[in-house]
Amino acid sequence: MEGVFTFFGALNHEHSFIFVTHFLLTAVLALLLAKMATKSLKLVPVGAQNVVEAYLQGVIAMGRDVIGESNARKYLPLVATIGIVVFIANVIGIIPGFESPTGNINMTLALALIVFIYYNFEGIKRHGVVHYFAHFMGPVKWLAPLMFPVEIVSHISRIISLSFRLFGNIKGDDLFLWVLLMLAPWIAPLPAFLLLAFSAILQTFIFMILTYVYLAGAVLLEEESL
């Protein structure tokens, strides 16, 4: 947003440069966290290892009721990585002088496409092309010509839903914070920062749980049809 100071914007005012640099910063922070957690693995975790292990256990617990224990562990790398990246990207924008890369539709759309392609790939891999897409036709054969295009549109709309939900909420949070800082730049609006931090966590959770839900819908066709 023009007129709002960012540290990277002081180097180059191009919006694409600001977005890319904040995205790279997010990636670097995620890699540093992973490096810190795995640098000196111990049987009794401490420090960063303890935090990351607790996070991973939480992600598995999140997916257990949605997709089952074994599948929750199988898809842990994808969901946990998405969660770390989205959380860091969300939180960066709360810090004055930085901008959330998830407040840019390019990043949220890319994440949504990754989830969309991956869960469809997993569904086809597990059930085969014919059986997977036959599921789109519904349980009643004579309704198949109607159900199939409806299901296709429904699945494609998930890309829009995932990307615009995250983008819209984080962009709204950024605008709220920017206005607040412009109105009272020398006063630390602590309640607002706490609210924005909660929103960052909530949006991360929603993206992760929806990823598990979409994976469950793709790989658990037999259970769904019972």
Solvent accessible surface area in square Angstrom, and as a share of the most:
residue,aa,sasa,rsa
1,M,97,0.43
2,E,171,0.77
3,G,84,0.81
4,V,35,0.20
5,F,126,0.53
6,T,7,0.04
7,F,107,0.45
8,F,47,0.19
9,G,5,0.05
10,A,67,0.52
11,L,137,0.68
12,N,58,0.30
13,H,161,0.72
14,E,109,0.49
15,H,85,0.38
16,S,73,0.47
17,F,66,0.28
18,I,19,0.10
19,F,33,0.14
20,V,71,0.41
21,T,22,0.13
22,H,1,0.00
23,F,79,0.33
24,L,95,0.47
25,L,44,0.22
26,T,0,0.00
27,A,34,0.26
28,V,76,0.43
29,L,69,0.34
30,A,15,0.11
31,L,126,0.63
32,L,93,0.46
33,L,55,0.27
34,A,52,0.40
35,K,127,0.54
36,M,119,0.53
37,A,5,0.04
38,T,84,0.49
39,K,161,0.68
40,S,70,0.45
41,L,121,0.60
42,K,109,0.46
43,L,180,0.89
44,V,113,0.65
45,P,35,0.22
46,V,83,0.48
47,G,55,0.53
48,A,22,0.17
49,Q,14,0.06
50,N,73,0.37
51,V,98,0.56
52,V,23,0.13
53,E,70,0.31
54,A,65,0.51
55,Y,63,0.24
56,L,53,0.26
57,Q,103,0.46
58,G,38,0.37
59,V,2,0.01
60,I,2,0.01
61,A,49,0.38
62,M,37,0.16
63,G,0,0.00
64,R,96,0.35
65,D,136,0.70
66,V,44,0.25
67,I,4,0.02
68,G,30,0.29
69,E,68,0.30
70,S,87,0.56
71,N,16,0.08
72,A,0,0.00
73,R,118,0.43
74,K,101,0.43
75,Y,1,0.01
76,L,29,0.14
77,P,89,0.56
78,L,33,0.16
79,V,1,0.00
80,A,6,0.04
81,T,77,0.45
82,I,9,0.04
83,G,1,0.01
84,I,37,0.19
85,V,27,0.16
86,V,0,0.00
87,F,80,0.33
88,I,24,0.12
89,A,0,0.00
90,N,4,0.02
91,V,45,0.26
92,I,8,0.04
93,G,2,0.02
94,I,24,0.12
95,I,86,0.44
96,P,69,0.43
97,G,11,0.10
98,F,46,0.19
99,E,13,0.06
100,S,1,0.01
101,P,2,0.01
102,T,0,0.00
103,G,7,0.07
104,N,16,0.08
105,I,53,0.27
106,N,92,0.47
107,M,7,0.03
108,T,0,0.00
109,L,69,0.34
110,A,48,0.37
111,L,18,0.09
112,A,0,0.00
113,L,68,0.34
114,I,88,0.45
115,V,1,0.01
116,F,44,0.18
117,I,111,0.56
118,Y,69,0.26
119,Y,1,0.00
120,N,22,0.11
121,F,111,0.46
122,E,9,0.04
123,G,0,0.00
124,I,52,0.26
125,K,137,0.58
126,R,101,0.37
127,H,27,0.12
128,G,33,0.32
129,V,90,0.52
130,V,127,0.73
131,H,90,0.40
132,Y,2,0.01
133,F,64,0.27
134,A,43,0.34
135,H,64,0.28
136,F,5,0.02
137,M,82,0.36
138,G,28,0.27
139,P,135,0.85
140,V,58,0.34
141,K,184,0.78
142,W,199,0.70
143,L,55,0.27
144,A,17,0.13
145,P,107,0.67
146,L,110,0.55
147,M,58,0.26
148,F,67,0.28
149,P,64,0.40
150,V,76,0.44
151,E,48,0.22
152,I,53,0.27
153,V,99,0.57
154,S,46,0.30
155,H,20,0.09
156,I,88,0.45
157,S,48,0.31
158,R,57,0.21
159,I,22,0.11
160,I,100,0.51
161,S,39,0.25
162,L,4,0.02
163,S,0,0.00
164,F,110,0.46
165,R,89,0.33
166,L,3,0.02
167,F,50,0.21
168,G,38,0.36
169,N,59,0.30
170,I,4,0.02
171,K,50,0.21
172,G,35,0.34
173,D,32,0.16
174,D,6,0.03
175,L,71,0.35
176,F,90,0.38
177,L,2,0.01
178,W,13,0.05
179,V,73,0.42
180,L,45,0.22
181,L,37,0.19
182,M,117,0.52
183,L,140,0.70
184,A,32,0.25
185,P,76,0.48
186,W,237,0.83
187,I,117,0.59
188,A,83,0.64
189,P,22,0.14
190,L,114,0.57
191,P,105,0.66
192,A,11,0.09
193,F,40,0.17
194,L,114,0.57
195,L,109,0.54
196,L,7,0.03
197,A,38,0.29
198,F,123,0.51
199,S,20,0.13
200,A,1,0.01
201,I,98,0.50
202,L,73,0.36
203,Q,13,0.06
204,T,10,0.06
205,F,94,0.39
206,I,45,0.23
207,F,5,0.02
208,M,6,0.02
209,I,36,0.18
210,L,35,0.17
211,T,0,0.00
212,Y,0,0.00
213,V,65,0.37
214,Y,20,0.08
215,L,1,0.00
216,A,12,0.09
217,G,24,0.23
218,A,1,0.01
219,V,3,0.02
220,L,34,0.17
221,L,4,0.02
222,E,92,0.41
223,E,103,0.46
224,E,98,0.44
225,S,85,0.55
226,L,182,0.91
